[in-house]
Amino acid sequence: YLTRRLVESAKRSPILLTGSSGYLGTELSEQLRLAGVEFTGVDREPGSPPEGRLLNLADEGPVRALFE
């Protein structure tokens, strides 16, 4: 469950959710989606959420491109 204050803050800033295909990441992805928050889920393993991306966070170029 996300508090109203957190959701309002999240709607103003880009959200990068790491570990989005794991148990907690999947649950948090669903809560963010239900709250209408836009986010990018990244993981090193394929899985859910469907809008997630495979990404190595040590690779600066692709990470930077997420926020442009």
Secondary structure, DSSP 8 states (H G I E B T S, - for coil): ---HHHHHHHTTS--EEETTTSHHHHHHHHHHHHTT---EEEESS--SSTT-EE--TT-HHHHHHHT-
